Amino acid sequence: MQFNFDKINDRRNANSSKWQVKEHELPMWVADMDIQTAPAIIEAMHKDADRGIFGYQYVPDEYYRAIASWYKKEHNFEPDLDWLVFSNGVMPSIGSILRHLTDLGDNVLLQEPNYNSFYNAITSNGRHIVNSELEYQYGKYSINWKDLEEKLSDPQTTAMIVCNPHNPAGIIWDKETLTKIGKLANKHDVLIISDEIHGDITMPGYDYVPFASLDAEVTKNSISLASPSKTFNLAILHAATLFIPNAKLRQKVEHAISVDGINSPGIMSMDASIAAYTQGHEWLTELRQYIQKNREYVEDFAKKNLPDIKVLQAQATYLAWIDCSKLTDKSDEFNQFLRDKTGLYLAEGTKYRGNGNQFLRMNLATPKSNVEDAMQRLVKGIAEYKA
């Protein structure tokens, strides 16, 4: 490989939220990589810093062209430049959309288990969560279409958040599924908000379908959100892009994020993002391969040594969704037990709701030596938990 993803990077004294842990602990909970970003991005940031002037910036056309070119090469889809809107982040934008494009007391539909930050974004803005829970059988999730349409048909339901690829389960929703969701949402006048922040982290042989790439009739009431933050571990840059094919809807969203003050770039975000989207292809290809090898190691190790758990096969993300139902239906307590006894710090599935109370989530975007260490700790922890 051209890039060294095995390198151990000491993050304990770097103001890292992930690594704000005890000396003996191994944090693999939050979706934050322990891998240095692409060299071209670091170089771009150095150039920004070396100028020594950190005044206001604007979003250049080059930024939007870089995104369109990236999507064409990586996802076989070239969005119109007019569709693209810059913001400071995916979650701040979702909060802004809910505040300005839905009303207090409206229902926002989710499919649990789902990304935990969605719940706070909905309830803290005075909206109600409606769950059309994913059905789980034989290690796979599926949509209950009858229940989904029933929830969409409620006049109080005005928005649905689609997570594609799905966090935490790593599912890529295919074109047929997304089209069906879009048509049902349009039928009942429900806004689709598609969080696609994990879209670039697909496993080799898979690709995700951007919602904005669907037929115009399906996308006319949709907003898709993407960011280099997960792909290149650039969360601190606070840069994201919204894909909004409908001009009227786009104007409303532009107004919303302007009112909320989340439409201006930070000093590092422009050049770094452009470098990522124009020079990050080879780095990402190798990263996908590396994560897949980590995933295969975890799956094989669990099959051979940990019969009480099952690591679900995933098509995307660098997250492993681990079925612990043979051991517990209180994954928060189990997760705390593992942390206390072994120092292994995973994400408890309970916070993702749905059947997450039977799951743990593990971050695989870390050097393989950490993954190997984690699995040994898991063996020890499960043995003590069963004792």
ABEGO torsion letter per residue (X at the ends): XABBAABBBBAAAAGBAAABBBAABBBAABBBBABBBBAAAAAAAAAAAAAGBBBBBBBBAAAAAAAAAAAAAAAGBBBBAAABBBBAEAAAAAAAAAAAABBBGBBBBBBOBBBAAAAAAAAAAGBBBBBBBBBBBGGBBBBBAAAAAAAAABAABABBBBBOBBOAAGBBBBAAAAAAAAAAAAAAGBBBBBBAAAAABBBBGBBBBBAAABBAAAAABBBBBBBAAAAAGAAAAGBBBBBBABAAAAAAAAAAAAAAGAABBBAAAAAAAAAAAAAAAAAAAAAAAAAAAAAAAAAAAAAAABAABBBBBBABEABBBBBAAAABABAAAAAAAAAAAAGBBBBBAAAAEEAAAABBBBBABBBAAAAAAAAAAAAAAAAAAAX
